[in-house]
Amino acid sequence: MPASSDKPGAPPDILEKPGNKECADCKAFHPTWASWNLGVLICETCSGIHRNLGVHITKVKSVNLDKWKPDQLGPCRSIGNTLSNAYYEHNVPDGAKYLSSVKSSGGDKIDPTE
């Protein structure tokens, strides 16, 4: 697969990586944003939180709308949500993690979520 494309959006291999079907932070289904320097996919709500942290910590882009450069693909291909959470949440006690009650993340606000 080529390193980058003229078409917007993350390559399918990033979206299909195990663990990337849910937001890395809150487990909302179908994340539509990425923190590409951390190598994770996140939901729309969590992307706002990441943006507020600052670009010195996390760099956010859309998995559907933005064009991806080769250096932005590497972390998402090599890390992904499963490996990232195993590292960052290693010492988080059971039941202490925030879980979203949102069944789906992103899309038009008029779209049904169920």
All heavy atoms as an XYZ file, in Angstrom:
862
protein
N       0.845     -1.178      0.000
C       0.000      0.000      0.000
C       0.887      1.237      0.000
O       1.848      1.309      0.743
C      -0.912     -0.031      1.226
C      -1.591      1.289      1.521
S      -2.867      1.131      2.758
C      -4.242      0.997      1.647
N       0.570      2.270     -0.815
C       1.380      3.475     -0.845
C       1.376      4.190      0.492
O       0.438      4.065      1.281
C       0.715      4.346     -1.919
C      -0.363      3.546     -2.552
C      -0.534      2.301     -1.758
N       2.404      4.973      0.747
C       2.544      5.664      2.024
C       1.510      6.757      2.194
O       1.054      7.019      3.283
C       3.946      6.240      2.159
N       1.130      7.438      1.124
C       0.119      8.476      1.223
C      -0.665      8.534     -0.076
O      -0.314      7.911     -1.060
C       0.753      9.830      1.532
O       1.535     10.255      0.433
N      -1.720      9.334     -0.087
C      -2.592      9.419     -1.237
C      -3.044     10.854     -1.404
O      -3.006     11.644     -0.471
C      -3.796      8.499     -1.011
O      -4.775      8.723     -1.995
N      -3.487     11.180     -2.627
C      -4.051     12.505     -2.856
C      -5.470     12.591     -2.320
O      -6.015     13.672     -2.164
C      -4.041     12.832     -4.347
C      -2.641     13.105     -4.857
O      -1.784     13.500     -4.053
O      -2.415     12.926     -6.070
N      -6.075     11.440     -2.057
C      -7.435     11.428     -1.532
C      -7.407     11.679     -0.026
O      -6.517     11.207      0.671
C      -8.110     10.088     -1.819
C      -8.283      9.835     -3.312
C      -9.176      8.665     -3.646
C      -8.899      7.398     -2.916
N      -9.667      6.259     -3.392
N      -8.417     12.395      0.485
C      -8.463     12.610      1.935
C      -8.843     11.340      2.688
O      -9.437     10.426      2.128
C      -9.535     13.686      2.105
C     -10.380     13.590      0.889
C      -9.492     13.070     -0.217
N      -8.500     11.312      3.944
C      -8.867     10.197      4.808
C      -7.724      9.270      5.116
O      -6.755      9.171      4.363
N      -7.842      8.615      6.243
C      -6.837      7.632      6.661
C      -6.975      6.375      5.810
O      -8.076      5.994      5.431
C      -7.023      7.290      8.133
N      -5.872      5.704      5.523
C      -5.942      4.450      4.759
C      -6.723      3.378      5.519
O      -6.749      3.372      6.753
C      -4.474      4.038      4.627
C      -3.687      5.261      4.892
C      -4.507      6.096      5.815
N      -7.358      2.474      4.796
C      -8.190      1.444      5.432
C      -7.449      0.586      6.459
O      -8.052      0.152      7.443
C      -8.664      0.583      4.262
C      -8.541      1.448      3.060
C      -7.420      2.404      3.333
N      -6.158      0.343      6.263
C      -5.440     -0.520      7.204
C      -5.388      0.088      8.601
O      -5.385     -0.633      9.599
C      -4.037     -0.859      6.697
C      -3.132      0.349      6.570
O      -3.531      1.322      5.898
O      -2.013      0.314      7.125
N      -5.393      1.400      8.700
C      -5.400      2.059     10.014
C      -6.769      1.898     10.664
O      -6.883      1.603     11.855
C      -5.010      3.539      9.885
C      -3.530      3.648      9.517
C      -5.317      4.313     11.172
C      -3.038      5.033      9.222
N      -7.821      2.083      9.893
C      -9.179      1.985     10.424
C      -9.525      0.560     10.846
O     -10.314      0.355     11.766
C     -10.190      2.474      9.379
C      -9.954      3.886      8.840
C     -10.937      4.202      7.735
C     -10.032      4.906      9.952
N      -8.925     -0.427     10.181
C      -9.245     -1.832     10.453
C      -8.306     -2.486     11.464
O      -8.490     -3.655     11.809
C      -9.234     -2.607      9.137
C     -10.331     -2.144      8.190
C     -10.127     -2.589      6.756
O      -9.185     -3.351      6.488
O     -10.917     -2.158      5.904
N      -7.340     -1.747     11.961
C      -6.403     -2.301     12.948
C      -7.194     -2.730     14.190
O      -8.109     -2.034     14.625
C      -5.372     -1.226     13.301
C      -4.205     -1.728     14.113
C      -3.122     -0.652     14.167
C      -1.935     -1.111     14.944
N      -1.152     -2.137     14.273
N      -6.872     -3.877     14.769
C      -7.597     -4.341     15.964
C      -7.601     -3.275     17.064
O      -6.579     -2.656     17.350
C      -6.802     -5.575     16.399
C      -6.166     -6.070     15.148
C      -5.847     -4.834     14.341
N      -8.781     -3.044     17.627
C      -8.935     -2.051     18.670
C      -9.328     -0.682     18.162
O      -9.789      0.165     18.923
N      -9.192     -0.431     16.868
C      -9.472      0.891     16.317
C     -10.928      1.106     15.928
O     -11.276      2.141     15.393
C      -8.572      1.177     15.114
C      -7.148      1.491     15.514
O      -6.807      1.492     16.688
N      -6.314      1.753     14.533
N     -11.779      0.160     16.208
C     -13.220      0.321     15.938
C     -13.911      1.099     17.056
O     -15.075      1.465     16.939
C     -13.900     -1.036     15.772
C     -13.385     -1.860     14.625
C     -13.884     -1.350     13.309
C     -13.413     -2.286     12.203
N     -13.591     -1.712     10.894
N     -13.183      1.310     18.169
C     -13.706      2.067     19.309
C     -12.729      3.183     19.655
O     -11.526      3.052     19.435
C     -13.848      1.168     20.542
C     -14.833      0.055     20.389
C     -14.891     -0.818     21.634
O     -13.890     -0.910     22.364
O     -15.951     -1.405     21.867
N     -13.251      4.260     20.217
C     -12.418      5.372     20.664
C     -11.414      4.863     21.706
O     -11.774      4.131     22.621
C     -13.299      6.459     21.265
S     -12.402      7.833     22.030
N     -10.169      5.263     21.548
C      -9.125      4.839     22.484
C      -9.394      5.346     23.900
O      -8.995      4.710     24.870
C      -7.761      5.334     22.019
N     -10.074      6.478     24.024
C     -10.277      7.079     25.336
C     -11.571      6.670     26.016
O     -11.576      6.359     27.202
C     -10.239      8.603     25.230
C      -8.858      9.139     24.911
O      -7.875      8.371     24.978
O      -8.752     10.331     24.586
N     -12.700      6.671     25.283
C     -13.994      6.439     25.948
C     -14.752      5.230     25.410
O     -15.844      4.939     25.884
C     -14.869      7.689     25.844
S     -15.544      7.982     24.197
N     -14.215      4.550     24.417
C     -14.804      3.338     23.830
C     -16.054      3.586     22.994
O     -16.789      2.658     22.688
C     -15.105      2.270     24.897
C     -13.889      1.831     25.683
C     -12.884      1.169     24.806
C     -11.705      0.662     25.633
N     -10.492      0.584     24.853
N     -16.327      4.850     22.595
C     -17.442      5.120     21.679
C     -17.150      4.416     20.360
O     -16.009      4.380     19.902
C     -17.618      6.620     21.466
N     -18.180      3.856     19.749
C     -18.017      3.097     18.519
C     -17.741      4.017     17.330
O     -18.278      5.114     17.248
C     -19.271      2.254     18.256
C     -19.156      1.396     17.033
C     -18.308      0.303     17.018
C     -19.888      1.683     15.905
C     -18.188     -0.492     15.889
C     -19.783      0.897     14.776
C     -18.928     -0.188     14.766
N     -16.924      3.560     16.407
C     -16.622      4.209     15.134
C     -15.979      5.595     15.306
O     -16.577      6.605     14.972
C     -17.892      4.316     14.278
C     -17.634      4.743     12.876
N     -16.912      3.985     11.991
C     -17.974      5.873     12.217
C     -16.839      4.625     10.840
N     -17.472      5.776     10.952
N     -14.768      5.645     15.830
C     -14.087      6.938     15.981
C     -13.774      7.561     14.625
O     -13.420      6.852     13.677
C     -12.807      6.581     16.731
C     -12.582      5.143     16.468
C     -13.945      4.527     16.272
N     -13.925      8.858     14.517
C     -13.725      9.558     13.242
C     -12.568     10.553     13.297
O     -12.397     11.346     12.385
C     -15.012     10.296     12.828
O     -15.424     11.150     13.891
C     -16.118      9.297     12.500
N     -11.790     10.524     14.359
C     -10.633     11.406     14.512
C      -9.442     10.575     14.964
O      -9.602      9.465     15.446
C     -10.933     12.510     15.537
C     -11.988     13.446     15.032
C     -13.333     13.297     15.160
C     -11.780     14.622     14.281
N     -13.976     14.320     14.531
C     -13.050     15.165     13.990
C     -10.648     15.302     13.830
C     -13.214     16.333     13.255
C     -10.815     16.472     13.111
C     -12.081     16.971     12.829
N      -8.261     11.139     14.809
C      -7.043     10.451     15.236
C      -6.125     11.425     15.943
O      -6.061     12.605     15.590
C      -6.319      9.850     14.038
N      -5.449     10.949     16.957
C      -4.295     11.640     17.503
C      -3.121     10.926     16.849
O      -2.681      9.875     17.304
C      -4.237     11.514     19.023
O      -3.001     12.040     19.484
N      -2.674     11.467     15.728
C      -1.721     10.722     14.902
C      -0.352     10.586     15.553
O       0.319      9.587     15.348
C      -1.625     11.311     13.496
C      -1.060     12.699     13.395
C      -1.772     13.862     13.315
C       0.314     13.059     13.345
N      -0.910     14.928     13.225
C       0.384     14.461     13.237
C       1.513     12.346     13.381
C       1.588     15.148     13.167
C       2.712     13.034     13.310
C       2.738     14.423     13.202
N       0.056     11.538     16.378
C       1.372     11.388     17.016
C       1.338     10.362     18.150
O       2.356      9.764     18.480
C       1.917     12.731     17.500
C       1.098     13.339     18.609
O      -0.125     13.412     18.520
N       1.754     13.773     19.655
N       0.164     10.132     18.741
C       0.024      9.084     19.759
C      -0.365      7.754     19.123
O      -0.321      6.712     19.777
C      -1.024      9.489     20.804
C      -0.718     10.746     21.617
C      -1.854     11.045     22.578
C       0.599     10.612     22.360
N      -0.778      7.789     17.856
C      -1.096      6.560     17.130
C      -2.438      5.959     17.468
O      -2.596      4.742     17.380
N      -3.429      6.796     17.855
C      -4.730      6.273     18.265
C      -5.873      6.933     17.506
O      -5.750      8.053     17.018
C      -4.967      6.462     19.782
C      -3.951      5.687     20.593
C      -4.961      7.928     20.172
N      -7.011      6.219     17.433
C      -8.241      6.771     16.888
C      -9.155      7.141     18.047
O      -9.264      6.401     19.029
C      -8.936      5.767     15.973
C      -8.158      5.322     14.733
C      -9.052      4.472     13.831
C      -7.583      6.479     13.971
N      -9.794      8.304     17.914
C     -10.646      8.830     18.985
C     -11.950      9.366     18.403
O     -12.036      9.641     17.212
C      -9.911      9.943     19.780
C      -9.355     11.013     18.854
C      -8.805      9.344     20.636
C      -8.651     12.165     19.530
N     -12.950      9.517     19.266
C     -14.250     10.018     18.836
C     -14.230     11.549     18.745
O     -13.269     12.204     19.132
C     -15.341      9.554     19.795
S     -15.292     10.351     21.413
N     -15.314     12.106     18.256
C     -15.424     13.558     18.094
C     -15.306     14.283     19.434
O     -14.623     15.294     19.544
C     -16.748     13.887     17.414
C     -16.923     15.348     17.091
C     -18.207     15.611     16.319
O     -19.018     14.682     16.128
O     -18.397     16.759     15.914
N     -15.958     13.771     20.455
C     -15.900     14.405     21.774
C     -14.484     14.392     22.328
O     -13.971     15.420     22.783
C     -16.857     13.681     22.753
O     -18.186     13.750     22.238
C     -16.811     14.310     24.132
N     -13.840     13.258     22.269
C     -12.473     13.145     22.790
C     -11.479     13.935     21.940
O     -10.466     14.413     22.450
C     -12.061     11.686     22.910
S     -12.996     10.809     24.203
N     -11.779     14.124     20.642
C     -10.890     14.927     19.802
C     -10.855     16.375     20.297
O      -9.811     17.024     20.254
C     -11.312     14.875     18.333
O     -12.469     15.639     18.087
N     -11.991     16.868     20.780
C     -12.030     18.214     21.346
C     -11.175     18.320     22.599
O     -10.474     19.318     22.813
N     -11.207     17.294     23.418
C     -10.379     17.271     24.630
C      -8.905     17.235     24.238
O      -8.081     17.974     24.788
C     -10.758     16.069     25.516
C     -12.195     16.239     26.025
C      -9.776     15.911     26.671
C     -12.798     15.009     26.658
N      -8.567     16.408     23.260
C      -7.181     16.328     22.796
C      -6.716     17.662     22.227
O      -5.592     18.092     22.483
C      -7.030     15.223     21.739
C      -6.849     13.868     22.320
N      -5.659     13.189     22.263
C      -7.708     13.048     22.969
C      -5.792     12.011     22.853
N      -7.032     11.897     23.287
N      -7.567     18.338     21.453
C      -7.198     19.649     20.897
C      -6.903     20.649     22.012
O      -5.987     21.459     21.903
C      -8.301     20.178     19.988
C      -8.342     19.490     18.642
C      -9.286     20.234     17.701
N      -9.485     19.498     16.461
C      -8.667     19.516     15.422
N      -7.571     20.235     15.469
N      -8.939     18.827     14.334
N      -7.667     20.586     23.082
C      -7.443     21.504     24.208
C      -6.161     21.203     24.978
O      -5.641     22.076     25.667
C      -8.643     21.494     25.162
C      -9.830     22.228     24.583
O      -9.681     23.151     23.798
N     -11.029     21.814     24.962
N      -5.654     19.993     24.867
C      -4.388     19.652     25.529
C      -3.216     20.370     24.883
O      -2.216     20.634     25.532
C      -4.149     18.141     25.491
C      -5.090     17.281     26.314
C      -4.838     15.809     26.021
C      -4.936     17.569     27.789
N      -3.326     20.654     23.583
C      -2.279     21.358     22.855
C      -1.492     20.444     21.946
O      -1.355     19.248     22.202
N      -0.936     21.035     20.870
C      -0.213     20.248     19.871
C       1.144     19.769     20.365
O       1.774     18.937     19.719
C      -0.055     21.026     18.543
C      -1.404     21.267     17.906
C       0.696     22.325     18.748
N       1.586     20.265     21.505
C       2.832     19.746     22.073
C       2.609     18.383     22.730
O       3.556     17.669     23.030
C       3.430     20.746     23.064
C       2.559     21.031     24.244
N       1.367     21.725     24.129
C       2.694     20.722     25.543
C       0.812     21.825     25.330
N       1.598     21.224     26.207
N       1.333     18.011     22.922
C       0.992     16.718     23.524
C       0.330     15.795     22.509
O       0.686     14.625     22.396
C       0.071     16.910     24.757
C       0.829     17.676     25.844
C      -0.445     15.574     25.278
C       0.001     18.054     27.034
N      -0.643     16.290     21.783
C      -1.418     15.457     20.869
C      -1.774     16.243     19.610
O      -2.113     17.419     19.690
C      -2.684     14.916     21.580
O      -3.452     14.135     20.677
C      -3.538     16.008     22.159
N      -1.663     15.594     18.468
C      -1.933     16.235     17.179
C      -3.104     15.513     16.524
O      -3.001     14.342     16.179
C      -0.690     16.188     16.305
C       0.450     16.965     16.941
C       1.711     16.894     16.148
C       2.797     17.673     16.893
N       4.060     17.654     16.190
N      -4.220     16.244     16.364
C      -5.487     15.652     15.958
C      -5.809     15.953     14.497
O      -5.579     17.067     14.030
C      -6.623     16.192     16.859
C      -7.979     15.662     16.431
C      -6.355     15.845     18.313
N      -6.334     14.941     13.801
C      -6.826     15.149     12.439
C      -7.965     14.179     12.160
O      -8.107     13.151     12.819
C      -5.705     15.036     11.423
C      -5.151     13.677     11.193
C      -3.948     13.681     10.258
C      -4.182     14.533      9.077
N      -3.082     15.258      8.539
N      -8.777     14.530     11.175
C      -9.924     13.711     10.800
C      -9.474     12.465     10.046
O      -8.589     12.536      9.192
C     -10.869     14.526      9.919
O     -11.877     13.710      9.371
N     -10.120     11.343     10.325
C      -9.821     10.125      9.575
C     -10.581     10.096      8.248
O     -10.311      9.244      7.409
C     -10.113      8.831     10.383
C      -9.282      8.769     11.632
C     -11.577      8.693     10.690
N     -11.515     11.029      8.061
C     -12.299     11.076      6.828
C     -11.986     12.277      5.936
O     -11.995     12.159      4.722
C     -13.795     11.111      7.147
C     -14.256      9.886      7.889
O     -13.889      8.778      7.549
N     -15.052     10.084      8.920
N     -11.732     13.428      6.524
C     -11.651     14.668      5.757
C     -10.245     15.164      5.460
O     -10.028     15.829      4.452
C     -12.421     15.776      6.500
C     -13.880     15.479      6.808
C     -14.479     16.577      7.672
C     -14.666     15.310      5.533
N      -9.300     14.892      6.329
C      -7.946     15.427      6.175
C      -7.074     14.520      5.321
O      -7.235     13.300      5.313
C      -7.276     15.603      7.539
C      -7.939     16.682      8.369
O      -8.452     17.654      7.780
O      -7.949     16.551      9.605
N      -6.122     15.141      4.619
C      -5.103     14.369      3.909
C      -4.020     13.993      4.913
O      -3.681     14.760      5.799
C      -4.506     15.187      2.774
C      -5.472     15.382      1.628
C      -4.809     16.060      0.469
C      -5.799     16.209     -0.661
N      -5.218     16.913     -1.803
N      -3.503     12.789      4.768
C      -2.492     12.266      5.684
C      -1.137     12.235      5.002
O      -1.008     11.741      3.888
C      -2.882     10.867      6.128
C      -4.033     10.837      7.083
C      -5.284     11.314      6.883
C      -4.017     10.304      8.398
N      -6.063     11.103      7.986
C      -5.305     10.476      8.934
C      -3.053      9.682      9.166
C      -5.650     10.070     10.206
C      -3.387      9.259     10.436
C      -4.675      9.464     10.949
N      -0.121     12.721      5.679
C       1.252     12.672      5.178
C       1.902     11.370      5.648
O       1.482     10.789      6.650
C       2.041     13.872      5.706
C       1.497     15.188      5.203
C       2.293     16.346      5.767
C       1.691     17.654      5.305
N       2.354     18.797      5.919
N       2.943     10.918      4.947
C       3.588      9.660      5.325
C       4.048      9.609      6.785
O       3.893      8.572      7.440
C       4.781      9.570      4.372
C       4.339     10.332      3.166
C       3.493     11.464      3.702
N       4.565     10.719      7.314
C       5.032     10.706      8.705
C       3.884     10.627      9.710
O       4.090     10.291     10.870
C       5.920     11.926      8.998
C       5.178     13.244      8.881
O       4.384     13.400      7.931
O       5.398     14.134      9.720
N       2.673     10.919      9.279
C       1.510     10.831     10.156
C       0.913      9.427     10.156
O       0.213      9.048     11.087
C       0.451     11.846      9.711
C       0.939     13.278      9.818
C       0.022     14.259      9.123
O      -0.701     13.923      8.184
N       0.062     15.501      9.571
N       1.198      8.664      9.124
C       0.666      7.301      9.027
C       1.406      6.320      9.936
O       0.801      5.422     10.516
C       0.754      6.804      7.580
C      -0.058      7.573      6.551
C       0.298      7.101      5.151
C      -1.536      7.420      6.810
N       2.702      6.503     10.078
C       3.541      5.561     10.820
C       3.076      5.261     12.231
O       2.893      4.087     12.588
N       2.875      6.293     13.077
C       2.445      5.997     14.449
C       1.110      5.254     14.522
O       0.957      4.339     15.327
C       2.326      7.383     15.092
C       3.248      8.248     14.306
C       3.181      7.716     12.895
N       0.157      5.606     13.667
C      -1.149      4.932     13.699
C      -1.045      3.494     13.209
O      -1.790      2.631     13.666
C      -2.163      5.712     12.877
S      -2.651      7.265     13.649
N      -0.131      3.245     12.284
C       0.057      1.875     11.799
C       0.798      1.017     12.815
O       0.515     -0.156     12.977
C       0.817      1.892     10.473
C      -0.047      2.275      9.308
C       0.665      2.100      7.992
N      -0.288      2.219      6.909
C      -0.055      2.904      5.811
N       1.091      3.522      5.623
N      -0.978      2.962      4.872
N       1.755      1.599     13.500
C       2.576      0.785     14.398
C       2.038      0.705     15.828
O       2.354     -0.237     16.545
C       4.020      1.304     14.420
O       4.045      2.626     14.907
N       1.226      1.667     16.244
C       0.745      1.675     17.633
C      -0.704      1.204     17.700
O      -0.984      0.096     18.127
C       0.910      3.067     18.275
C       2.387      3.485     18.272
C       0.351      3.066     19.700
C       2.645      4.902     18.695
N      -1.649      2.017     17.337
C      -3.067      1.654     17.403
C      -3.610      1.723     18.820
O      -2.875      1.858     19.796
N      -4.927      1.631     18.928
C      -5.610      1.795     20.212
C      -5.267      0.715     21.234
O      -5.094      1.000     22.415
C      -7.121      1.834     19.995
C      -7.572      3.079     19.259
O      -6.772      3.920     18.864
N      -8.869      3.199     19.060
N      -5.172     -0.525     20.799
C      -4.929     -1.624     21.737
C      -3.575     -1.488     22.420
O      -3.479     -1.543     23.650
C      -5.033     -2.979     21.016
O      -6.342     -3.090     20.438
C      -4.802     -4.130     21.966
N      -2.528     -1.293     21.646
C      -1.182     -1.158     22.211
C      -1.054      0.116     23.044
O      -0.474      0.104     24.138
C      -0.139     -1.164     21.090
C       1.319     -1.114     21.512
C       1.677     -2.316     22.378
C       2.212     -1.071     20.278
N      -1.631      1.202     22.558
C      -1.582      2.463     23.292
C      -2.250      2.345     24.656
O      -1.697      2.777     25.671
C      -2.258      3.567     22.478
O      -2.341      4.749     23.223
N      -3.442      1.765     24.684
C      -4.153      1.618     25.958
C      -3.432      0.672     26.912
O      -3.439      0.883     28.122
C      -5.593      1.171     25.724
C      -6.451      2.295     25.188
O      -6.060      3.459     25.218
N      -7.614      1.956     24.686
N      -2.813     -0.364     26.374
C      -2.042     -1.282     27.230
C      -0.904     -0.531     27.919
O      -0.586     -0.793     29.078
C      -1.494     -2.437     26.408
N      -0.330      0.429     27.224
C       0.777      1.214     27.795
C       0.269      2.294     28.757
O       0.669      2.344     29.916
C       1.590      1.854     26.670
C       2.716      2.726     27.161
C       3.907      2.159     27.601
C       2.587      4.107     27.207
C       4.945      2.942     28.063
C       3.616      4.904     27.671
C       4.792      4.322     28.088
O       5.810      5.101     28.557
N      -0.629      3.161     28.268
C      -1.059      4.316     29.064
C      -1.993      3.957     30.216
O      -2.074      4.690     31.194
C      -1.730      5.362     28.173
C      -0.761      6.108     27.299
C      -0.742      5.916     25.932
C       0.167      6.984     27.842
C       0.160      6.596     25.115
C       1.071      7.669     27.047
C       1.064      7.466     25.693
O       1.959      8.135     24.897
N      -2.710      2.853     30.114
C      -3.683      2.490     31.143
C      -3.248      1.277     31.960
O      -4.061      0.661     32.635
C      -5.043      2.238     30.494
C      -5.586      3.466     29.789
C      -6.863      3.190     29.027
O      -7.287      2.016     28.930
O      -7.441      4.157     28.517
N      -1.990      0.967     31.921
C      -1.471     -0.220     32.601
C      -1.849     -0.270     34.087
O      -2.214     -1.310     34.608
C       0.046     -0.295     32.439
C       0.667     -1.455     33.148
N       0.525     -2.751     32.684
C       1.386     -1.528     34.285
C       1.151     -3.564     33.507
N       1.683     -2.864     34.481
N      -1.788      0.866     34.765
C      -2.044      0.899     36.206
C      -3.421      1.449     36.580
O      -3.671      1.715     37.757
C      -0.968      1.727     36.918
C       0.380      1.046     36.885
O       0.474     -0.165     37.043
N       1.425      1.815     36.657
N      -4.307      1.613     35.605
C      -5.647      2.120     35.898
C      -6.479      0.998     36.504
O      -6.631     -0.065     35.896
C      -6.334      2.663     34.624
C      -7.763      3.099     34.922
C      -5.538      3.823     34.046
N      -7.025      1.199     37.705
C      -7.829      0.144     38.339
C      -9.123     -0.127     37.571
O      -9.656      0.755     36.903
C      -8.162      0.712     39.728
C      -7.343      1.927     39.894
C      -6.884      2.374     38.551
N      -9.620     -1.343     37.673
C     -10.894     -1.697     37.048
C     -11.981     -0.759     37.543
O     -12.070     -0.462     38.735
C     -11.286     -3.143     37.388
C     -10.388     -4.156     36.701
O      -9.733     -3.785     35.697
O     -10.334     -5.300     37.168
N     -12.814     -0.304     36.618
C     -13.930      0.570     36.964
C     -13.561      2.039     37.092
O     -14.426      2.872     37.285
N     -12.281      2.383     36.989
C     -11.864      3.773     37.146
C     -11.839      4.538     35.827
O     -11.754      5.749     35.824
C     -10.482      3.844     37.786
N     -11.934      3.827     34.716
C     -11.862      4.463     33.411
C     -13.226      4.991     32.996
O     -14.244      4.319     33.159
C     -11.339      3.468     32.378
C     -11.174      4.095     31.030
C     -10.574      3.144     30.034
C     -10.529      3.888     28.764
N     -10.375      3.514     27.596
N     -13.254      6.194     32.412
C     -14.489      6.762     31.870
C     -14.887      6.003     30.613
O     -14.074      5.776     29.731
C     -14.310      8.240     31.527
C     -15.476      8.803     30.764
C     -16.659      9.131     31.417
C     -15.415      8.982     29.393
C     -17.747      9.629     30.726
C     -16.491      9.473     28.685
C     -17.653      9.799     29.352
O     -18.728     10.281     28.660
N     -16.139      5.577     30.538
C     -16.671      4.931     29.351
C     -17.859      5.730     28.847
O     -18.736      6.109     29.629
C     -17.097      3.492     29.652
C     -15.989      2.554     30.111
C     -16.553      1.192     30.461
C     -14.920      2.423     29.037
N     -17.892      5.980     27.562
C     -18.968      6.763     26.965
C     -20.243      5.937     26.872
O     -20.207      4.727     26.690
C     -18.553      7.205     25.565
O     -19.632      7.823     24.906
N     -21.372      6.616     26.965
C     -22.650      5.943     26.742
C     -23.099      6.131     25.296
O     -24.166      5.679     24.905
C     -23.713      6.502     27.688
O     -23.869      7.893     27.476
N     -22.269      6.785     24.472
C     -22.574      7.028     23.071
C     -22.366      5.738     22.284
O     -21.332      5.099     22.409
C     -21.662      8.148     22.510
C     -21.902      8.346     21.024
C     -21.876      9.436     23.268
N     -23.364      5.370     21.485
C     -23.264      4.146     20.698
C     -22.460      4.363     19.419
O     -21.872      3.458     18.879
C     -24.650      3.628     20.358
C     -25.382      3.073     21.558
C     -26.681      2.447     21.096
C     -27.379      1.663     22.140
N     -27.830      2.255     23.306
N     -22.470      5.589     18.906
C     -21.754      5.913     17.682
C     -21.218      7.321     17.815
O     -21.814      8.164     18.474
C     -22.702      5.822     16.483
O     -22.015      6.145     15.299
N     -20.103      7.575     17.186
C     -19.503      8.896     17.274
C     -19.318      9.473     15.893
O     -18.932      8.783     14.966
C     -18.152      8.796     17.976
O     -17.538     10.050     18.003
N     -19.584     10.754     15.761
C     -19.396     11.431     14.483
C     -20.639     11.340     13.626
O     -21.693     10.889     14.054
N     -20.539     11.797     12.404
C     -21.663     11.795     11.482
C     -22.539     13.009     11.702
O     -22.288     13.851     12.564
N     -23.556     13.125     10.894
C     -24.471     14.239     11.020
C     -25.326     14.102     12.254
O     -25.699     13.013     12.656
C     -25.405     14.319      9.792
C     -24.642     14.621      8.520
O     -23.604     15.294      8.604
O     -25.090     14.176      7.447
N     -25.650     15.226     12.849
C     -26.449     15.205     14.070
C     -27.887     14.724     13.810
O     -28.559     14.308     14.706
C     -26.495     16.600     14.705
C     -25.130     17.105     15.118
C     -24.486     16.203     16.134
C     -23.132     16.711     16.520
N     -22.299     15.779     17.188
N     -28.316     14.754     12.549
C     -29.671     14.294     12.232
C     -29.724     12.796     11.974
O     -30.795     12.215     11.882
C     -30.265     15.056     11.041
C     -29.417     14.876      9.788
C     -30.457     16.521     11.385
C     -30.054     15.441      8.523
N     -28.549     12.179     11.841
C     -28.521     10.735     11.621
C     -28.925      9.997     12.896
O     -28.472     10.347     13.967
C     -27.112     10.267     11.224
C     -26.713     10.736      9.841
O     -27.602     11.134      9.078
O     -25.505     10.702      9.561
N     -29.739      8.960     12.762
C     -30.064      8.166     13.956
C     -28.818      7.400     14.425
O     -27.993      6.997     13.613
C     -31.153      7.203     13.483
C     -30.996      7.160     11.999
C     -30.416      8.492     11.574
N     -28.675      7.214     15.723
C     -27.518      6.505     16.260
C     -27.840      5.059     16.586
O     -26.974      4.320     16.995
C     -26.971      7.198     17.531
O     -28.013      7.265     18.496
C     -26.450      8.585     17.192
N     -29.062      4.674     16.457
C     -29.425      3.287     16.764
C     -29.973      2.590     15.557
O     -30.478      3.127     14.668
C     -30.450      3.254     17.892
C     -29.844      3.777     19.169
C     -30.797      3.635     20.335
O     -31.626      2.715     20.355
O     -30.716      4.449     21.224
